Amino acid sequence: MKKIHLIWIPALLTIIFACKEFGNENKKSDTNSFGRTKIDALIDEDTIKVSDSVIVRYSSKLLWFPGLKNEQLLSEIYLGKEISNFSRNGLQSFFNKEKESVFNRMKNSEGVLHLKQQQQWSYISQMNARMNRNDFVSIQYYNSKYEAGKVQYQYVEKVFDFKKCKKLGLSDILVLSEETISRILKLSLEKTTMMQQIKTYDRKAYDVLSSLNFPVTGNFYFDDSNLYFHYNMNEISREYDIGDIILAISWEDLNGFIKPDFARRMNIN
């Protein structure tokens, strides 16, 4: 049965998925924060039987910004989705197109023809606001699908500057070379309990991870205490899978390398 919900998000909405997180991420809401953006959320859920053996579950969530008129910023927020009408009706229309595409693709999947046992496949797509303050909105995009016995998932983290109407890059926050950030992130991974356990119980894997030219992911977000980098499965190393992982670097450790304008807006001393 189809369900469509409209949810009002007055402040911070954070949905945490099953992933490994490292560092002391600040979960507290600051009642004195300012520059909040009005955000709603639209959710569409449905199921359909695509064969005698397969039922497909569809679940999709989009954030909606009723007060935002800048179409260039809206296009950046919904990048990768075929959305040109950013109204509530436009987003609901996108649900219908996306759902039809998902059901048709899975209905025509080669895996459907050979299945004898009952299975439930799924497609999940979500946008969730991690932070909403100081005219910054941090959004986590999550996509997963289960089809023919295979699970795939991916996280994308983006921060948008609603004051300057742009997607934030690391160069808007830090005065550091990518090579230096890479070294800091590698040290952050080294300090994790997971890495110390690998060092003790799987020396070969530890040697592989320690010898990496550490990649700098564009998946980042922040709060009052830390800058976080979210790595997807196999993004750090394809030779040794550590799943998806979040590495935290404190603002204190980045002291002297934070751009003054950003530090003022986030009240980082």
C-alpha positions in Angstrom: 0.0 0.0 0.0 1.3 3.4 -0.9 2.1 5.9 1.8 3.1 9.5 1.4 4.1 11.6 4.4 5.0 15.2 4.9 7.3 15.8 7.9 8.2 19.2 9.3 11.8 19.5 10.5 12.2 22.6 12.7 15.8 22.2 13.5 18.4 19.4 13.4 17.4 16.1 11.9 20.0 13.4 12.0 19.3 9.8 11.0 22.2 7.4 11.7 22.7 4.4 9.5 24.6 1.3 10.4 28.2 2.4 9.9 31.4 2.7 11.8 32.0 6.1 13.3 35.1 7.2 15.1 35.8 10.4 17.1 33.6 12.2 19.6 30.8 13.5 17.4 28.8 16.1 19.1 25.1 15.1 19.1 23.8 18.1 21.2 21.4 20.6 19.8 22.4 24.2 20.4 19.3 26.3 21.3 21.3 29.5 20.8 22.3 28.7 17.2 21.1 31.0 14.4 20.7 31.0 10.6 18.4 28.0 10.5 16.8 27.1 7.1 13.2 26.0 6.9 13.2 22.3 5.8 10.4 19.8 5.2 10.7 16.2 4.2 8.6 14.2 1.8 8.5 10.4 2.0 7.0 7.9 -0.4 6.9 4.1 0.4 5.4 1.4 -1.7 5.6 -2.3 -2.5 4.8 -4.3 -5.6 5.0 -7.9 -6.7 7.2 -8.1 -9.8 7.0 -11.9 -10.2 5.6 -15.0 -8.5 8.7 -15.0 -6.3 9.8 -11.4 -5.8 8.2 -8.5 -3.9 10.0 -5.1 -4.3 10.0 -2.6 -1.5 10.5 1.1 -2.5 11.3 3.8 0.0 12.4 7.3 -0.9 12.8 10.5 1.1 13.5 14.0 -0.2 14.2 17.1 1.7 12.2 20.1 0.6 13.2 23.8 1.0 10.0 25.8 0.7 11.7 29.2 1.2 14.6 28.6 -1.2 14.2 30.2 -4.6 17.8 30.0 -5.9 17.5 27.4 -8.7 21.2 27.0 -9.1 21.6 26.0 -5.4 18.5 23.8 -5.7 20.0 22.1 -8.7 23.1 21.4 -6.8 21.2 20.0 -3.8 19.3 17.6 -6.1 22.2 16.8 -8.3 21.9 13.4 -9.9 18.1 13.3 -9.7 15.9 14.3 -12.6 14.2 17.2 -10.8 13.5 20.5 -12.4 10.3 21.5 -10.5 11.4 22.1 -6.9 7.9 22.6 -5.4 6.3 20.0 -3.2 4.2 18.8 -6.1 7.3 18.6 -8.3 9.1 16.4 -5.8 6.1 14.1 -5.4 6.0 13.8 -9.2 9.7 12.7 -9.1 8.7 9.9 -6.7 6.3 8.5 -9.2 8.9 8.5 -12.0 11.6 7.1 -9.8 9.4 4.4 -8.4 8.2 3.3 -11.9 11.8 3.1 -13.1 12.8 1.0 -10.1 9.9 -1.4 -10.4 10.4 -1.8 -14.2 14.1 -2.4 -13.8 13.7 -5.1 -11.1 10.8 -6.7 -13.0 13.1 -7.1 -16.0 16.1 -8.2 -14.0 17.6 -11.5 -15.1 17.7 -12.7 -11.5 13.9 -12.7 -11.4 13.5 -15.5 -13.9 15.6 -18.1 -12.0 14.1 -17.5 -8.5 12.0 -20.2 -7.0 12.0 -19.1 -3.3 10.1 -16.1 -2.1 12.3 -13.0 -1.7 11.9 -9.3 -0.9 14.1 -7.0 -2.9 14.4 -3.3 -1.9 15.4 0.1 -3.1 16.0 2.8 -0.5 17.0 6.5 -1.2 17.1 9.1 1.5 18.2 12.7 2.1 18.7 13.5 5.8 19.8 16.9 7.3 22.7 16.3 9.7 23.1 20.0 10.7 21.1 23.2 10.1 22.6 26.3 11.6 24.7 29.4 10.8 23.3 29.3 7.3 25.0 25.9 6.7 22.9 22.8 5.9 24.7 19.5 6.0 22.9 16.7 4.1 23.6 13.0 4.0 22.4 11.2 0.9 22.0 7.4 1.3 21.2 4.9 -1.4 20.9 1.2 -1.0 19.4 -1.7 -3.0 19.1 -5.4 -2.4 18.6 -7.4 -5.6 19.2 -11.0 -6.5 21.0 -11.7 -3.3 23.4 -8.7 -3.7 23.5 -5.7 -1.4 24.9 -2.3 -2.5 24.9 0.9 -0.6 26.5 4.3 -0.7 26.7 7.5 1.4 27.3 11.0 0.1 27.9 13.9 2.4 27.4 17.5 1.3 27.4 20.8 3.1 25.6 23.8 1.5 26.2 27.5 2.3 22.8 29.1 2.2 24.3 32.5 2.8 26.5 32.4 -0.3 24.2 29.9 -2.2 26.9 27.3 -3.0 28.1 23.8 -2.1 31.0 24.0 0.3 34.4 22.6 -0.6 37.3 21.9 1.8 39.1 24.9 0.3 36.2 27.1 1.8 37.1 25.8 5.2 40.8 25.0 5.4 44.1 26.5 4.2 45.8 23.2 3.8 47.1 21.2 0.8 45.4 17.9 -0.1 48.7 16.1 0.7 48.7 17.5 4.3 45.0 16.6 4.8 45.8 13.1 3.5 48.6 12.7 6.2 46.2 13.9 9.0 43.5 11.5 7.9 45.9 8.6 7.8 47.0 9.5 11.3 43.4 9.6 12.4 42.8 6.1 11.0 45.9 4.8 12.7 44.5 6.0 16.1 41.3 4.1 15.8 40.6 1.0 17.9 39.8 -0.8 14.7 43.2 -0.1 13.3 44.9 -1.2 16.5 43.0 -4.5 16.5 44.0 -5.1 12.9 47.6 -4.4 13.9 47.4 -7.0 16.6 45.4 -9.7 14.8 46.0 -9.2 11.0 49.4 -7.9 10.4 49.2 -8.4 6.7 46.1 -6.2 6.4 47.7 -3.6 8.7 50.7 -3.4 6.5 48.5 -2.9 3.4 46.5 -0.1 5.1 49.6 1.6 6.6 51.3 1.7 3.2 48.4 3.5 1.5 48.7 6.8 -0.2 45.6 7.9 1.8 42.8 9.4 -0.4 41.0 12.6 0.6 37.2 12.1 0.2 34.9 14.8 -0.8 32.3 13.3 1.7 32.7 15.7 4.6 30.6 17.5 7.2 31.2 19.2 10.5 29.8 20.3 13.9 31.0 22.5 16.7 33.8 20.1 17.6 35.0 18.2 14.6 35.4 18.0 10.9 34.2 14.5 9.7 35.2 12.5 6.6 32.9 9.7 5.6 34.5 6.9 3.5 32.4 4.4 1.6 33.2 0.7 1.3 36.4 0.1 -0.6 37.1 3.8 -0.9 40.2 3.7 1.3 41.5 0.4 0.0 40.2 -2.2 -2.5 42.8 -4.7 -1.2 41.3 -4.8 2.4 37.7 -4.0 3.0 36.9 -2.1 6.2 33.4 -1.2 5.3 32.2 2.4 5.5 34.0 4.5 8.1 33.9 8.1 9.5 37.1 9.7 10.6 37.0 12.8 12.8 39.5 15.6 13.1 39.0 18.2 15.9 39.0 21.9 15.2 41.7 22.1 17.9 44.0 19.9 15.8 43.3 22.2 12.8 44.0 25.4 14.7 45.8 27.9 12.5 44.5 26.3 9.3 40.8 27.3 9.5 39.7 30.1 7.3 38.8 33.2 9.4 35.3 33.7 7.9 34.3 30.1 8.5 35.7 30.2 12.0 33.7 33.3 12.8 30.4 31.8 11.5 30.9 28.6 13.4 32.3 30.4 16.5 35.5 28.3 16.5 38.1 29.9 18.7 
